[in-house]
Amino acid sequence: MRPLLFLLCFLLQSLAACFAGEIYGSITEGGKSVGAGLKVSVRCAKGSYPATTDNYGSYRLIAAEQGKCELRLEYKGQSPSIEVFSYEESARYDLIVESTKGSYLLKRK
């Protein structure tokens, strides 16, 4: 009985990974890359999925659920965010950081 239960749990986890959505893109400010090492996270209904930017300001992560989510960037002591969607297929979000009255905002290119 235990091997069957273990197999069922394994299959359910594998099935959940099949429906995971990749979210990727790049982040710029003033036409230039924001650089490497910035924390990016996508928070959906059931969890948060982290990533960091590379030298070109690019990020890539897998969200293990589909639907409306929030992408958040840790940038210069602030956490601007933007609504994104996770799908079964990959979704690209190229973003621009803008400063408005001392606050940073994320916008789509």
N, C-alpha and C positions, 0 to 999 in steps of 0.2 A: 504494500500500500504506500509506503514512504517513497519508493522510487517513482511511482506514478505521480504522487503529489509534487515531488521535485521536478519532474519533467513538465508537468502542467505549469508550474511557476516559471520555469525557464522559457517555455513557449509564450506565455503571456508577456514576459519582459521583452522577448524578441519581437513580438507583434507590436508592442508599444514603440520600439525603436524604428520600426518600419514606417510609422506615421510621424516621425520626428521631422521637423522642418529646419532647413539651414537658413540662417539669416546672415547676410554679409554685406560689405560695402566699404566705403572710405569716408573719412571725416576731414574737412578742411576748414581753415579760417583765413579770410583775406586772400583766397586763392592758393594758399600753401597748406601742406600737410600739417596736421596737429602733432605729428611725431609719434615716437614709439613709447610703449609702456603705460598708456592711459587706460584706465579701467572702463570697460563697457559692459553693461548687463541688460538682459531682456527679462522683464518680469511678466509672467503670464498668470493665469488663474491659479495654477497649482504649484508654481515654482519659479525660481530665478536661475538664469543661465548666463554665466560670466565669460568674458573674453578680455583680451588686451589688444591694443593697436600695435601694428608693426612700424617699421621705419617710414612707411609711406602713409601712415594714418589709416591703414586698412584693418578691418576686424572680420572675424568669422566665428560663428557659434552654431550649436545645434540646440533648438528648443524642442523638448520632448512632448510638446502639445501644440495644438492648432488653435487659431483664433486671434482675438485682439490682445495685444501685449503693449508694454511700455518699454522703450529703449532708453536707458539712462547712461550718461557719460559723466565721469568724475573729471572735472576740468577746472583748474585754477581755484580750488576751494569751493566750487559750486557743482551742482548736479542737474544740468539741464536735461530735459527728457522730451520724447516725442512718441506719439502713438504709431505702432507698427503692427503688422499682421504676420502670423506664422502660418504657413501652408504646408501641405504634403510635399510640394515642390520647393525649390530654393527661392528666396525672395531677396532682392538686392535693394539696399537703402543707402544711397550716397547722400551724405549730410553735410551741412554747412553750420559752423558755429558763428553766431552773430552776437555782438555786444550791444545791449540796449539799456541805457540809463544804469550802467554798472552791473547789469545782470546778463548772463549768457543764455541764449536760446538756441535750440536745434531746429533747423529747417531742412526740408528736402531740396536737393539740387534741381 
